[in-house]
Amino acid sequence: MVTDDEKKDKKLIKLIAGEKKTEPKGIRRIGTSSGITPTYKETSVEDIVSRMEKKYKERGILEEGGVELTKGEELKEMVVGVTPLQLDRRTPDLLVHESSPFLRFVGSLYSTIKPLNSLNNDILTMSISESLPVDLNKANIPYSSKQFASVALVVTIIATVFMFFLTTILSLTLLSPIIDISIGALPQPVPILLKITLSGLFSFVSGAMVLVIALKYPVIVAGKRKTDIERILPFALRQMATEIKSGIGIHGSLKSIVRSNYGALSEEFERVLKDIEKGKSTEDALDELVLRSPSESLATAGIHMIRAIRTGGNLSDVIYAIADEVAFRLRMKMQEFVSKLNLVSLIYMMVGVIFPVLVAVLASVFTAVPTLGLGSAIGPEMLFMLYFVLIPAVLGVILYFIKAFQPM
């Protein structure tokens, strides 16, 4: 008599035996006729991915035992040739091979002090570092996010230590009487400890600000590159259109732009040519340019160029039209800036000319008529602060914003 437990055991044994017969996914059987031992062979996609893994490991982009590349979206990214920003795992200790002494110093620190690597990884998990790989790509900074974060961390540590010693010395010497008056009478060791604590808090806040600025440095560089690109983009596009119309071809026109020294635009087109030399098609290389471009005008130009190449349109006419459109946008931005500048110039004249004269007249009246009792309200100290501190500061802020919002 077979019991229920024995039946369950038999079903379990059959289930395990059936799972063992199941063939792995992504592998096809070859030579399954009788008398021949079955063998297995990788599919073409897995073969491509394995070769690309080997290539990225040789370049130092992918480390051994890193992210598994044969699953889901990561597999598709490797096969279609998307730039592996998230797979760039060059470690900070590789900076010892750089030419810069400071970068070699950072690399040596991370090679000897291992806890810095875990602290560096914690910084990369912060929300402020989420867009760091993309920002580095747009700024054309040739380092991985780990390497750049390591440099930012070392700069932050140096700035924090320097600020701590500086504020401690100032609080114990020059600022000591002011702090003593503020905190009142306390036992002797307490004021010194309190001053050191305040210095530590101030240096910690300063270090946090330095870290934020350092991590956002690629955004600043990308903004400058955007201004540089949009300023000379119409001229470069017209040069490209003229050369393509004369029969040079798009590759020759790209090389001509690179040799013409158009600044950041030449650097971007040089990256396009390097992608083409590595085996990418012209459309894919221009698509990479669109994705990483810090300038919307350049991205729009790249999109129209890709469409013209794919549809077989007249590329020179398309580029001419793009150049005219970019130039029109710049003219519209300049007109909008000039219309806003009229109001800003009026405010500048009021602050720089009318207000100082009005203050001088009122001061003279209050001084000449003592019965008003307002002579002490506008004294020499007040006039000094107005004419030499407040008014120049306001004028400087206005000039800064004029320069910042001026279209190039």
Buried (B, 14 or more C-beta within 10 A) or exposed (E): EEEEEEEEEEEEEEEEEEEEEEEEEEEEEEEEEEEEEEEEEEEEBBEBBEEBBEEBEEEEBBEEEEEEBBEEEBBEBBBEBBBBBEBBBBBBBBBBEBEEEEBBBBBBBBBEEEEBBEEBEEBBEEEEBEBBBBBBBBBBBEBBBBBBBBBBBBBBBEBBEEBBEBBBEBBBEEBBEEBEEEEEEEEEEEBBEBBBEBBBEBBEEBBEEBBBBBBBBBBEBBEEBBBBBBBBBBBBBBBBBBBBBEEBEBEBBBBBBBEBEBBBBBBBBBBBBEBBEEEBEBBBBBBBBBBBBBBEBBBBBBBBBBEBBEEEEEBBEBBBBBBEBBBEBBEEBEEEBEEEBEEBEEEBEEBBEEBBEEBBEEBEEBBEEEEEEBBEEBEEEBBEEBEEEBBEEBEEEBEEEBEEEEBE
